[in-house]
Amino acid sequence: MMRSIFVGGGFTKEQFLWVLPIVISFAKEKKIKKIIFEKEINKKILSNKVLKDLRAFRIFEIKKNFPINILKIFIHIILNINLIFNVYRSLNKKNLLSKSNEWTFQQFLHGSWDLINLNRDVNLKFNFFIKLKAIISGIMKLELSKKLIERGTSYAFLDHSVYSNRWLLANLRKKNIKIYNQAVTNFHLQKKYKDTSWSEIDKRILSKLKKKSSIINIYWKKRIQSKGNYAASNLSFKFLKRKKFSIPKSKYNLILLHVFKDSPFNVIDRRRIFADYFDWIENTLKIIKYSNESWIIKTHPISRRWGEDQKKILSILINKVLTKKPKNIQIVNHVDKDQLFRYAEKIVTFSGTAAIEAIAYNKKPIVICKSNIENFSNNILLRPNSISEYNKILLNKINFKVTKNQRDLAKTIIYARENVYSMKNKIGHLEVYRGDSNIIKNKSFKLVREKLLSIYKFLNDQGKKLARGQTHTTIDYEV
C-alpha cells in the first residue's frame, strides 16, 4: 500500500498558503508520493510554485470522494452506538478529571466537552441535543481516522488538537501514526500517550538564548510598550496609553481570565483540579468570597474579538454561585496589565502566557495546569493538588516572590515562544480570532500571499527538519 500524508481540513485560507510548502518538503524528504486532503483544494488561492510542486504527488480529497450526507451520519451512529452511549453517560466534570480512564477514551471526553462549552447558550446552559451533537461530531472524526488508516496514512498535519479534532488525533496516535499539530504558527510532533505543547522549549535552544540577555531585555521592554510579537499581550499593555488604572488603596490580588469558550485542552493535564475555565472560576468565586483581601478579575484582552462578553458571563456565574457580587471583588476590562502585575500580591490564572509573565514581574503565580517553565526550575509557581490546597493558597499569606534567575528564565522563555517557536513574524500574518470580520481575515490572507515566495525556502526547510527528526518548527536565525 502506498504511504501517504494527511492534511486536516480546518486550516484557514491564509494558513493553507504557508502550511503546504512545509507538507510538500516533508513528503519529498520522506519519499512519500501521496497526499490526502480532508477538504477539496482551492487551487485559486495557491501560487504557481505550490501548484507545480503538488503535481509530483498523487492527490486524494476525502470530502470529494466520500461526501457526507444524513444517511451516512445515521449509519455511523448505528455502528458506534455503544461508544456514543458510553461517552454520553461519562461526559461530566468528574470523569473529565478521572485519572483511571483509558487515554484514548479520555481524549474523546475532552473533545466532546470542548464542543459543549463552545455551544452553550446565552445562559451558559446546554441540553441533550448540544451534548449529543458534540459526540456525533467526534464520531465523524473517528470514522475519518479509520478511512485514513485503511489508506496507509503514515503522517498527519492537523490544524489543531481540540474540539472534535481531538477524536481524530486520539485514534490516529493510537494506531502509531505520527501527528504534527499546528498552534500559534508552530508545528510540533505529538507523542502517543502524552500531549506535546507548541511552546515546549528545547533545552539546547534555551541554553543559547540565556547567553543573549541584552536581546532578551530589549524585547521585554518592547513587549511592555505593546511592540511584541503576541497580539493579546500587546492589547493588554496597550491600555496604558488609553486609560490609567486606579490602583486600590488596599493591597489586591489579581485573577486573569481566559476566553471561557476557547479550549483549555491543547495539552490535557490529568493532574488538574478543575474541569475547565467555567469550573475554575465558579470554585474560585466560592473561595474568595470569604477572603479579607481585595480581588480584581481581569477579562481576557481578545475575548471580544473571540465573540465573548466576559462581563456578562461573570455576572451569570456570580449569580449562580454567590447570588450577588461581594464588595471585595472588582471586574476590570480595558486597563493596563503592566500596572496590574506590578502592584498585585497574588496572581491567579488557569495556565498559559500570563503565568510566565507573572514570574517575569517577580510574582510566583497560582496556576491550575502544568506550565512548561516548570521543566527548568523548581518551586517557580504554585500548582495545587486539591481544592482544599487551592483554598489555603488563596486565603492565606504566602511568600510569592521569585528569584532573579527565575525572572530571567521567564523573560527568556517568553522571548523563545514569541520569536523562535512562533513563525508569525516570518510568515507575516495577522492574528485572527473567531469573531474577527472578513476584512481582517482577507487582509491577513493578502499579507501572507504577498510574502510567500520570499519565505518559500524557509518553509521548505522547516518541512525537511521535521522529516529529519526535529520535533518543532523553529526560526533558527534567532538563536
C-alpha positions as a printed NumPy array, in Angstrom:
array([[  0.   ,   0.   ,   0.   ],
       [  1.275,   3.472,  -0.917],
       [  2.26 ,   5.526,   2.135],
       [  0.538,   8.872,   2.456],
       [  0.376,  12.13 ,   4.392],
       [ -2.921,  13.574,   5.616],
       [ -3.642,  17.314,   5.758],
       [ -6.528,  18.349,   8.037],
       [ -9.462,  20.363,   6.757],
       [ -9.557,  23.086,   9.392],
       [ -6.705,  25.229,   8.1  ],
       [ -7.864,  28.689,   7.08 ],
       [ -7.139,  30.037,   3.583],
       [ -4.207,  32.01 ,   4.928],
       [ -2.786,  29.045,   6.858],
       [ -3.128,  26.78 ,   3.841],
       [ -0.73 ,  29.064,   1.941],
       [  2.198,  28.505,   4.3  ],
       [  1.314,  25.002,   5.502],
       [  1.507,  23.377,   2.066],
       [  5.185,  24.206,   1.394],
       [  6.046,  22.576,   4.751],
       [  3.988,  19.465,   3.957],
       [  5.379,  19.188,   0.426],
       [  9.022,  19.33 ,   1.512],
       [  8.291,  16.906,   4.384],
       [  6.749,  14.448,   1.905],
       [  9.679,  14.739,  -0.503],
       [ 12.169,  14.152,   2.29 ],
       [ 10.222,  11.058,   3.406],
       [  9.819,   9.898,  -0.221],
       [  6.042,   9.856,   0.104],
       [  4.096,  10.197,  -3.153],
       [  0.51 ,  10.593,  -1.927],
       [ -1.137,  13.449,  -0.025],
       [ -4.668,  13.083,   1.351],
       [ -6.632,  16.273,   1.958],
       [ -9.699,  16.322,   4.19 ],
       [-11.288,  19.051,   2.056],
       [-11.111,  19.839,  -1.622],
       [ -8.135,  22.013,  -2.551],
       [ -8.993,  25.559,  -3.536],
       [ -6.437,  25.896,  -6.339],
       [ -7.438,  29.505,  -6.989],
       [ -5.683,  30.666,  -3.819],
       [ -2.434,  28.759,  -4.388],
       [  0.693,  30.158,  -6.01 ],
       [  2.059,  28.681,  -9.24 ],
       [  5.042,  27.381,  -7.26 ],
       [  2.845,  25.336,  -4.91 ],
       [  0.667,  24.063,  -7.763],
       [  3.779,  22.959,  -9.623],
       [  5.162,  21.161,  -6.574],
       [  1.83 ,  19.419,  -5.957],
       [  2.   ,  17.801,  -9.395],
       [  4.694,  15.464,  -8.061],
       [  2.098,  13.811,  -5.802],
       [ -0.994,  11.719,  -6.137],
       [ -3.753,  13.826,  -4.56 ],
       [ -6.788,  12.34 ,  -2.828],
       [ -9.576,  14.56 ,  -1.421],
       [-11.727,  12.923,   1.257],
       [-14.821,  15.126,   1.047],
       [-14.855,  14.933,  -2.729],
       [-14.679,  11.14 ,  -2.776],
       [-16.67 ,  10.488,   0.413],
       [-19.297,  13.242,   0.664],
       [-21.202,  13.341,   3.95 ],
       [-24.999,  13.034,   3.956],
       [-27.679,  12.301,   6.543],
       [-27.788,   8.606,   5.653],
       [-24.048,   8.175,   6.234],
       [-24.238,  10.021,   9.531],
       [-27.088,   7.725,  10.614],
       [-25.094,   4.626,   9.645],
       [-22.051,   5.843,  11.604],
       [-24.292,   6.473,  14.622],
       [-25.682,   2.937,  14.48 ],
       [-22.227,   1.37 ,  14.075],
       [-20.889,   3.339,  17.051],
       [-23.971,   3.299,  19.265],
       [-22.203,   1.633,  22.214],
       [-19.362,   4.161,  22.145],
       [-21.855,   7.038,  21.874],
       [-23.718,   5.721,  24.906],
       [-20.527,   5.277,  26.937],
       [-19.27 ,   8.772,  26.107],
       [-22.68 ,  10.324,  26.799],
       [-23.035,   8.798,  30.252],
       [-19.41 ,   9.591,  31.124],
       [-19.486,  13.183,  29.929],
       [-19.302,  15.105,  33.198],
       [-16.757,  17.046,  35.238],
       [-15.919,  14.124,  37.498],
       [-14.94 ,  11.873,  34.605],
       [-13.016,  14.639,  32.858],
       [-10.775,  14.755,  35.923],
       [-10.56 ,  10.984,  36.333],
       [ -7.047,   9.531,  36.261],
       [ -8.33 ,   5.995,  35.717],
       [ -9.98 ,   6.419,  32.297],
       [ -8.152,   4.863,  29.363],
       [ -6.167,   7.567,  27.495],
       [ -7.986,   7.387,  24.15 ],
       [-11.419,   7.424,  25.799],
       [-10.344,  10.333,  27.992],
       [ -9.466,  12.298,  24.865],
       [-12.914,  11.556,  23.387],
       [-14.472,  13.031,  26.541],
       [-12.35 ,  16.182,  26.357],
       [-13.041,  16.726,  22.658],
       [-16.792,  16.481,  23.206],
       [-16.715,  18.654,  26.33 ],
       [-14.875,  21.29 ,  24.301],
       [-17.726,  21.438,  21.798],
       [-20.343,  21.551,  24.539],
       [-18.64 ,  24.59 ,  26.1  ],
       [-18.347,  26.238,  22.7  ],
       [-22.09 ,  25.843,  22.083],
       [-23.516,  26.774,  25.48 ],
       [-26.481,  29.126,  25.18 ],
       [-26.619,  32.746,  26.377],
       [-27.294,  31.492,  29.923],
       [-24.29 ,  29.151,  29.721],
       [-26.52 ,  26.1  ,  29.696],
       [-26.534,  23.097,  27.361],
       [-29.161,  20.462,  26.672],
       [-29.398,  16.876,  25.44 ],
       [-29.114,  17.899,  21.781],
       [-25.967,  20.009,  22.269],
       [-24.365,  17.131,  24.131],
       [-25.384,  14.538,  21.536],
       [-24.315,  16.733,  18.625],
       [-20.872,  17.181,  20.199],
       [-20.446,  13.409,  20.447],
       [-21.661,  12.765,  16.897],
       [-19.222,  15.383,  15.605],
       [-16.486,  13.401,  17.311],
       [-17.78 ,  10.131,  15.846],
       [-17.477,  11.576,  12.336],
       [-13.835,  12.461,  13.017],
       [-13.29 ,   8.956,  14.377],
       [-14.69 ,   7.485,  11.152],
       [-12.403,   9.779,   9.174],
       [ -9.424,   8.422,  11.116],
       [-10.454,   4.873,  10.164],
       [-10.503,   5.815,   6.474],
       [ -7.037,   7.312,   6.79 ],
       [ -5.66 ,   4.232,   8.499],
       [ -7.14 ,   1.999,   5.77 ],
       [ -5.419,   4.141,   3.121],
       [ -1.941,   3.774,   4.525],
       [ -1.578,   7.164,   6.198],
       [  1.794,   7.406,   7.928],
       [  1.805,  11.08 ,   8.926],
       [ -0.832,  13.712,   9.634],
       [ -0.654,  17.502,   9.744],
       [ -3.585,  18.751,  11.819],
       [ -4.862,  22.311,  12.137],
       [ -5.41 ,  21.939,  15.896],
       [ -5.814,  19.34 ,  18.639],
       [ -9.102,  20.369,  20.241],
       [-12.888,  20.107,  19.815],
       [-13.868,  17.174,  17.552],
       [-10.337,  17.097,  16.101],
       [ -9.289,  15.534,  19.396],
       [-11.138,  12.344,  18.361],
       [ -9.162,  12.264,  15.116],
       [ -5.888,  12.867,  16.941],
       [ -6.683,  10.237,  19.581],
       [ -7.327,   7.378,  17.181],
       [ -4.508,   8.224,  14.775],
       [ -1.901,   8.354,  17.549],
       [ -3.322,   5.115,  18.983],
       [ -2.527,   3.46 ,  15.641],
       [  1.048,   4.843,  15.718],
       [  0.521,   7.467,  13.024],
       [  2.905,  10.377,  13.516],
       [  0.964,  13.593,  14.061],
       [  2.142,  17.168,  13.698],
       [ -0.236,  19.661,  15.277],
       [ -0.349,  23.34 ,  14.42 ],
       [ -0.724,  26.012,  17.093],
       [  0.453,  29.653,  17.071],
       [  2.099,  29.093,  13.642],
       [  4.146,  26.215,  15.042],
       [  4.066,  22.555,  14.004],
       [  5.012,  20.096,  16.728],
       [  5.167,  16.317,  16.898],
       [  2.7  ,  14.642,  19.244],
       [  3.628,  11.736,  21.487],
       [  1.447,   8.638,  21.731],
       [  0.433,   8.774,  25.378],
       [  1.063,  12.393,  26.274],
       [  0.293,  15.75 ,  24.68 ],
       [  3.059,  17.991,  23.412],
       [  2.77 ,  21.778,  23.54 ],
       [  3.843,  24.153,  20.773],
       [  5.923,  26.002,  23.377],
       [  7.934,  23.125,  24.84 ],
       [ 11.296,  24.842,  24.657],
       [ 14.296,  22.691,  23.776],
       [ 16.985,  22.841,  26.464],
       [ 19.694,  23.496,  23.868],
       [ 17.817,  26.472,  22.447],
       [ 17.172,  27.824,  25.938],
       [ 20.836,  27.461,  26.8  ],
       [ 21.84 ,  29.512,  23.734],
       [ 19.257,  32.192,  24.466],
       [ 20.394,  32.596,  28.071],
       [ 23.663,  33.965,  26.696],
       [ 21.765,  36.74 ,  24.899],
       [ 20.44 ,  38.591,  27.941],
       [ 20.702,  42.026,  26.279],
       [ 18.482,  40.895,  23.368],
       [ 16.017,  39.322,  25.81 ],
       [ 15.792,  42.502,  27.912],
       [ 15.359,  44.716,  24.849],
       [ 12.479,  42.527,  23.661],
       [ 10.892,  42.568,  27.13 ],
       [ 10.898,  46.379,  27.145],
       [  9.379,  46.438,  23.653],
       [  6.732,  43.981,  24.8  ],
       [  5.656,  46.204,  27.701],
       [  5.329,  49.025,  25.163],
       [  2.908,  46.906,  23.093],
       [  5.522,  46.217,  20.421],
       [  5.969,  42.484,  20.982],
       [  5.012,  39.589,  18.72 ],
       [  1.913,  38.445,  20.626],
       [ -1.309,  40.322,  19.892],
       [ -3.122,  39.517,  23.152],
       [ -0.203,  40.808,  25.199],
       [  0.104,  43.926,  23.045],
       [ -3.562,  44.683,  23.649],
       [ -3.174,  44.239,  27.415],
       [ -0.229,  46.593,  27.69 ],
       [ -1.641,  48.996,  25.092],
       [ -4.282,  50.208,  27.528],
       [ -1.534,  52.099,  29.359],
       [ -1.812,  54.733,  26.652],
       [ -5.577,  54.885,  26.876],
       [ -6.65 ,  54.615,  30.441],
       [ -4.825,  54.605,  33.755],
       [ -5.977,  52.027,  36.253],
       [ -6.997,  53.446,  39.598],
       [ -4.964,  51.304,  41.994],
       [ -6.95 ,  50.329,  45.117],
       [ -5.728,  51.876,  48.369],
       [ -5.554,  48.439,  49.951],
       [ -3.473,  45.561,  48.6  ],
       [ -5.177,  43.445,  45.98 ],
       [ -4.91 ,  40.075,  44.248],
       [ -5.349,  39.504,  40.545],
       [ -7.256,  36.811,  38.633],
       [ -6.541,  36.66 ,  34.907],
       [ -9.304,  35.123,  32.827],
       [ -9.036,  33.016,  29.707],
       [-11.606,  33.03 ,  26.908],
       [-14.229,  30.788,  28.517],
       [-15.398,  29.05 ,  25.35 ],
       [-11.907,  28.592,  23.97 ],
       [-10.397,  25.192,  24.65 ],
       [ -8.027,  24.643,  27.593],
       [ -7.186,  21.207,  26.209],
       [ -4.383,  21.727,  23.683],
       [ -2.486,  19.849,  26.341],
       [ -4.616,  17.69 ,  28.632],
       [ -3.247,  17.913,  32.163],
       [ -4.674,  14.911,  34.013],
       [ -3.473,  16.273,  37.354],
       [ -5.528,  19.481,  37.189],
       [ -8.188,  20.025,  39.857],
       [-10.835,  21.794,  37.731],
       [-12.571,  20.524,  34.6  ],
       [-12.439,  23.747,  32.556],
       [-12.426,  27.544,  32.791],
       [-16.052,  27.701,  33.971],
       [-15.427,  25.176,  36.752],
       [-12.273,  27.03 ,  37.827],
       [-13.942,  30.439,  38.147],
       [-17.042,  29.056,  39.883],
       [-14.911,  27.41 ,  42.556],
       [-12.6  ,  30.411,  42.828],
       [-15.556,  32.72 ,  43.463],
       [-16.823,  30.399,  46.198],
       [-13.448,  30.63 ,  47.936],
       [-12.573,  34.328,  47.616],
       [-15.944,  35.487,  48.931],
       [-14.512,  34.544,  52.357],
       [-11.3  ,  36.476,  51.753],
       [-10.467,  39.62 ,  53.702],
       [ -8.427,  40.871,  50.755],
       [ -9.421,  42.732,  47.594],
       [ -9.632,  40.775,  44.343],
       [ -9.516,  42.094,  40.79 ],
       [-10.762,  39.885,  37.956],
       [ -9.235,  40.923,  34.62 ],
       [-11.063,  39.953,  31.418],
       [ -9.044,  38.485,  28.577],
       [ -7.873,  41.14 ,  26.077],
       [ -9.072,  39.283,  22.969],
       [-12.356,  37.966,  24.408],
       [-14.405,  40.479,  22.389],
       [-12.614,  39.547,  19.173],
       [-13.335,  35.944,  20.043],
       [-17.03 ,  36.854,  20.246],
       [-17.386,  36.624,  24.013],
       [-18.833,  39.087,  26.525],
       [-16.883,  38.126,  29.641],
       [-18.553,  40.598,  31.968],
       [-21.907,  39.041,  31.11 ],
       [-20.522,  35.538,  31.663],
       [-19.059,  36.578,  35.016],
       [-22.379,  38.092,  36.014],
       [-24.124,  34.778,  35.297],
       [-21.514,  32.788,  37.22 ],
       [-21.6  ,  35.182,  40.192],
       [-25.396,  34.974,  40.364],
       [-25.157,  31.192,  40.14 ],
       [-22.676,  30.628,  42.967],
       [-22.871,  33.796,  45.119],
       [-26.27 ,  35.417,  44.382],
       [-24.586,  38.839,  44.225],
       [-21.06 ,  40.176,  43.732],
       [-19.16 ,  40.625,  47.029],
       [-17.675,  44.056,  47.756],
       [-14.132,  42.678,  47.733],
       [-14.357,  41.655,  44.043],
       [-13.832,  44.116,  41.19 ],
       [-14.099,  43.238,  37.482],
       [-11.947,  45.245,  35.066],
       [-11.639,  45.217,  31.309],
       [ -9.616,  47.849,  29.443],
       [ -6.815,  48.562,  31.89 ],
       [ -3.051,  48.357,  31.622],
       [ -1.717,  44.929,  32.608],
       [  1.707,  46.338,  33.477],
       [  0.211,  48.283,  36.381],
       [ -1.92 ,  45.337,  37.473],
       [  1.067,  42.974,  37.567],
       [  3.392,  45.395,  39.364],
       [  1.118,  46.045,  42.328],
       [ -0.743,  42.74 ,  42.698],
       [  0.037,  40.477,  45.645],
       [ -1.258,  37.144,  44.34 ],
       [ -1.692,  36.415,  40.625],
       [ -4.037,  33.585,  39.684],
       [ -4.644,  32.092,  36.249],
       [ -5.556,  28.711,  34.75 ],
       [ -2.406,  28.315,  32.635],
       [ -0.59 ,  29.903,  29.715],
       [  1.356,  33.07 ,  28.965],
       [  0.046,  35.083,  31.923],
       [  1.67 ,  32.681,  34.396],
       [  5.109,  33.158,  32.815],
       [  4.546,  36.931,  32.662],
       [  3.788,  36.943,  36.394],
       [  7.178,  35.314,  37.107],
       [  8.887,  37.966,  34.985],
       [  7.224,  40.509,  37.302],
       [  8.722,  38.812,  40.379],
       [  5.456,  37.094,  41.344],
       [  5.024,  33.351,  41.801],
       [  1.692,  32.639,  40.058],
       [ -1.04 ,  30.301,  41.221],
       [ -1.984,  28.026,  38.307],
       [ -4.242,  25.056,  37.657],
       [ -2.396,  23.315,  34.816],
       [  1.248,  22.447,  34.372],
       [  3.42 ,  25.091,  32.728],
       [  6.448,  24.255,  30.6  ],
       [  8.573,  26.628,  32.69 ],
       [  8.413,  24.009,  35.466],
       [ 10.741,  21.84 ,  33.368],
       [ 13.565,  24.317,  34.021],
       [ 13.085,  25.482,  37.615],
       [ 11.643,  24.054,  40.814],
       [  9.284,  25.979,  43.066],
       [  8.687,  28.607,  40.391],
       [  4.885,  28.576,  40.649],
       [  2.102,  27.227,  42.868],
       [  0.014,  24.432,  41.367],
       [ -2.402,  22.978,  43.959],
       [ -3.103,  19.252,  44.013],
       [ -6.547,  19.608,  45.565],
       [ -9.331,  22.135,  46.035],
       [ -8.567,  22.302,  49.769],
       [ -4.942,  23.19 ,  48.975],
       [ -6.151,  25.791,  46.47 ],
       [ -8.391,  27.238,  49.182],
       [ -5.455,  27.605,  51.569],
       [ -3.243,  29.249,  48.951],
       [ -5.903,  31.808,  48.039],
       [ -6.85 ,  32.713,  51.601],
       [ -3.505,  32.559,  53.416],
       [ -0.426,  34.733,  53.307],
       [  2.445,  33.078,  51.413],
       [  5.747,  34.32 ,  50.071],
       [  5.068,  34.845,  46.358],
       [  8.48 ,  36.246,  45.422],
       [ 10.738,  34.521,  42.891],
       [ 14.5  ,  34.724,  42.392],
       [ 16.322,  36.875,  39.841],
       [ 17.306,  33.735,  37.929],
       [ 13.654,  32.709,  37.747],
       [ 12.636,  36.173,  36.498],
       [ 15.318,  35.998,  33.821],
       [ 14.219,  32.482,  32.893],
       [ 10.621,  33.674,  32.416],
       [ 11.708,  36.525,  30.13 ],
       [ 13.891,  34.13 ,  28.121],
       [ 11.052,  31.645,  27.67 ],
       [  8.665,  34.413,  26.595],
       [ 11.239,  35.506,  24.025],
       [ 11.673,  31.934,  22.772],
       [  7.917,  31.385,  22.475],
       [  7.3  ,  34.581,  20.532],
       [ 10.432,  34.807,  18.388],
       [ 11.743,  31.27 ,  17.905],
       [  8.786,  28.878,  18.198],
       [  6.12 ,  31.115,  16.693],
       [  6.725,  31.756,  12.985],
       [  4.365,  34.733,  12.958],
       [  6.976,  37.334,  12.04 ],
       [  8.419,  35.164,   9.306],
       [  5.016,  34.378,   7.783],
       [  3.786,  37.95 ,   8.112],
       [  0.179,  37.211,   9.026],
       [ -2.232,  38.934,  11.397],
       [ -3.503,  37.097,  14.461],
       [ -7.089,  36.262,  13.524],
       [ -9.74 ,  35.226,  16.055],
       [-13.13 ,  33.552,  15.815],
       [-15.157,  36.759,  15.932],
       [-12.994,  38.813,  13.569],
       [-14.508,  40.282,  10.425],
       [-13.828,  39.018,   6.911],
       [-11.957,  42.282,   6.306],
       [ -9.299,  41.279,   8.86 ],
       [ -9.189,  37.696,   7.584],
       [ -8.783,  38.801,   3.977],
       [ -6.107,  41.314,   4.915],
       [ -4.124,  38.595,   6.676],
       [ -4.502,  36.312,   3.649],
       [ -3.167,  39.001,   1.299],
       [ -0.204,  39.741,   3.558],
       [  0.845,  36.086,   3.594],
       [  0.297,  35.625,  -0.134],
       [  2.451,  38.672,  -0.922],
       [  5.279,  37.35 ,   1.235],
       [  5.03 ,  33.662,   0.335],
       [  7.656,  33.445,  -2.402],
       [ 10.254,  35.202,  -0.263],
       [  9.795,  32.672,   2.573],
       [  9.198,  29.593,   0.417],
       [ 12.689,  28.176,   1.035],
       [ 12.345,  28.834,   4.778],
       [  9.075,  26.872,   4.833],
       [ 10.599,  24.053,   2.783],
       [ 13.475,  23.875,   5.259],
       [ 11.006,  23.576,   8.133],
       [  9.393,  20.557,   6.479],
       [ 12.78 ,  18.924,   5.902],
       [ 13.824,  19.438,   9.521],
       [ 10.61 ,  17.864,  10.8  ],
       [ 11.153,  14.92 ,   8.458],
       [ 14.698,  14.516,   9.805],
       [ 13.549,  14.31 ,  13.406],
       [ 13.12 ,  17.844,  14.713],
       [ 10.044,  17.923,  16.974],
       [  9.083,  21.585,  16.476],
       [  9.358,  24.151,  13.719],
       [ 11.669,  26.956,  14.839],
       [ 13.224,  30.125,  13.473],
       [ 16.875,  29.157,  13.634],
       [ 18.464,  32.512,  12.964],
       [ 17.099,  33.883,  16.23 ],
       [ 19.288,  31.52 ,  18.253]])
